[in-house]
Amino acid sequence: MIDLSLLTDGGVGWLDASGPASHLVLSTRVRLARNLTAHVFQGRNSETEREEILGTVEGAARESVLLRRATRFRLDRLERTDRQLLHERHLVSKELAGLDGDGRVRSGASVLVQDLIGVMLNEEDHLRIQGLHSGFALEETYALVDRLDAELGQRLAFAFHPEFGYLTSCPTNVGTGLRASVLIHLPGLVLTKEINKVLHGLAQVGLTHRGLYGEGSEVVGQFFQLSNQTTLGSSARWSAR
Amino acid sequence: MSCDQCREREAVIHLTQIVDDQVTTLHLCEKCAAEKGVDSPGAHAKSPLGTLIGAMGKGPELVPTPRSSDLCVRCGATFQDFRESGRLGCPDCYRSFEAPLRDLLRRLHGSTHHLGERYADREQAATTPQAAEPEGQERAADLREQLRLAVETENFELAAELRDRLRVVE
């Protein structure tokens, strides 16, 4: 069994209801998708390449301020129960934990975590820089993620196109690579059956909704994850607002 | 609820129109909506990738298709591979299939021009911090350039948004 006491908050700092507006918003998550220009994207790279990516990024992370003391979990060397635990604590995606589809974990699949911030490695993109905060804290979480992006960007060569911005494996993430989301509890709207109108309205303002555990998950316990839909044509800070 | 048009399929698009203070609501299935030329933002939001693949499946009139022999020189991926998986092979695919991807990005995001932080600026700022422009000026210059491009390409919707943002920055 993995030891989550290695993390200062046990990986559940986002769940302690200490943040702003925590009576309504459980947590805020911001992630940036980045890829190394020297490597092909995840769908076409080899096991050796994924190990190289892991080594390169971890080397850069150890030199950074924000991830110098990061704990590393190699998902490809963990039992399913442990992977499930990391996923439930919102530290890794379902895909990285190998909990969807055929249930296999990609070699090199890892996560680095230090306090409120971390990086998923060898996910759909080489790096998924992520920050998780209790309550409604988009600005604070974005600021933290942006700082780590800058720190890593100085040490790593990210794939960037002058017109399209940061390049990602899936075109839906191109541009800023940013997905800002809040996990919000809306029992009143569900009980009064007003929730569908609200969810329809979200699309009009460029937002989308998902379930408790993000992409591909179901809405349970009246928890909704609301996030931005597009990543191109708006600055990251603008999207985060 | 069944579609008002064909009465067979499930209605997924609900269109409310107000003409001369008269409110009319139309419930359509995806097929009938497409025939009527109704674009559903809700459908886009639910599955951006589905929209992407759907748009691509409709052929050359929507997305310019590269020749089937075209492949990315770096990773060997073809545009057909992308159609099937929805994922690109490597960063260079964005250059190899630039034209169809530009069209696709415009459909997905409403724009093809990245705004905000630029990676090159970051590298430069890291090596020559004293040469870095103040953030406001940098952003305004960037927005002006994007505005010029938007007007040139007759993307007036984006141009109007950029103009508004420039006002805020300036």
Interface residues (C-beta under 8 A of the other chain):
Chain A: N35 T37 H39 V40 F41 Q42 G43 R44 E124 D146 A150 G153 Q154 F158 A159 F160 H161 P162 E163 F164 G165 Y166 L167 S169 C170 P171 T172 V174 G175 T176 H200 L202 A203 Q204 L207 T208 Q229 T230 T231 L232 G233 S234 S235 A236 R237 W238
Chain B: H14 P41 G42 H44 A45 K46 P48 L49 L52 R74 C75 A77 S85 G86 R87 L88 G89 C90 P91 Y94 R95 L101 R102 L104 L105 L108 H109 G110 S111 T112 H113 H114 L115 G116 E117 R118 Y119 A120 R122 E123 A126 R139 L158 E161 R165
